[in-house]
Amino acid sequence: MGGSVSCCISPGESPKIHRREVELEECPITTTEDVSEDTGTYLQHISDRELPDELAQEANPSDHPRASTLFLNKSQTDVREKRKSNYLNHMSPGLLTKKYSSCSTIFIDDSTVSQPNLKSTIKCVALAIYYHIKNRDSNRSLDIFDEKKHPLTREKVPDDYSVVDPEHKLIYRFIRTLFSSAQLTAECAIVTLVYLERLLTYAEMDICPCNWKRIVLGAILLASKVWDDQAVWNVDYCQILKDITVEDMNEMERHFLELLQFNINVPASVYAKYYFDLRSLADENNLSFPLEPLNNKRAQKLEAISRLCEDKYKDLCKSAMRRSVSVDNLVGIKNTHAVLS
């Protein structure tokens, strides 16, 4: 989904971080008394050693498209309370201000799965992180992400930094500053959320008031290098957050990669799931995407994009068919051409 991952040791060089090679372990061989000498040793079947697919999906929602995202589950408690409160108070917020399509006018937004709206996407990602912090199960954390032990600024960290939950606006401003200064894309924000939830799942930790800034920064740092072809170096983030050092950024990046088990792949199906779940989160919290009437210019633009995607899909299908053609078919085609000539 993008370029390779790099880690800047100094402003002058940026060596590559290679994916850690996992050596294949030998299959355990066990013997039992029931096995006769003629049958030899008993080799454990691979299905007995691997987790079932259902358990793997439940454990790693950031890896499987059918597993529900963590942030959407975290937000359901608040959504149910809001619906109950609106029902008891006979309120329906958003109905008077929300625009609806009619026979004469069609309202659409400019956000698509391939080109999301940057501002709206960052707001949704910040809201997802807000629910992660607010409805966390516990306060499991690691020292590398503790803001008290590794401060991002020279300002004194408040004494209640680990107990006061940040507001949605504070999280949004922090992410928006990084994305605006580094000129990152909306797709990078979605991948950031994927990496964040993958970290929480793999490392069995929680995002809480004491670590949310460094976890978000690490996820953005990694997502920008994987997604964008022209990656932002660590030293560039040090210019944005002027009080943090390159060595601290490098160490945090290494720990982040190790905790992810160097799994930085984001399948297209997982990316699409997170995009649509973010839109669902926005609808449930009255955080609507900007709607505009569909005019002739926008309709022609949508039609051009649709034709371009259709042509790309046809080209991919043709290339896949060419790769799947067998040698026998190739020989038959050659013979047919020979007869016709």
Salt bridges, closest charged atoms under 4 A:
ASP53 OD2 - ARG66 NH2 3.54
ASP63 OD1 - ARG198 NH2 2.90
ASP78 OD2 - LYS134 NZ 2.52
ASP109 OD2 - ARG279 NH2 2.68
ASP137 OD1 - LYS74 NZ 3.47
ASP143 OD1 - LYS149 NZ 2.76
ASP165 OD1 - ARG136 NH1 3.11
GLU197 OE2 - HIS132 NE2 2.85
ASP206 OD2 - ARG140 NE 2.83
ASP243 OD1 - ARG154 NE 3.37
ASP248 OD1 - HIS150 ND1 3.98
ASP248 OD1 - ARG214 NH2 2.91
GLU253 OE2 - LYS225 NZ 3.01
GLU292 OE1 - ARG298 NH1 3.54
GLU303 OE2 - ARG307 NH2 2.69
GLU310 OE2 - LYS314 NZ 3.65
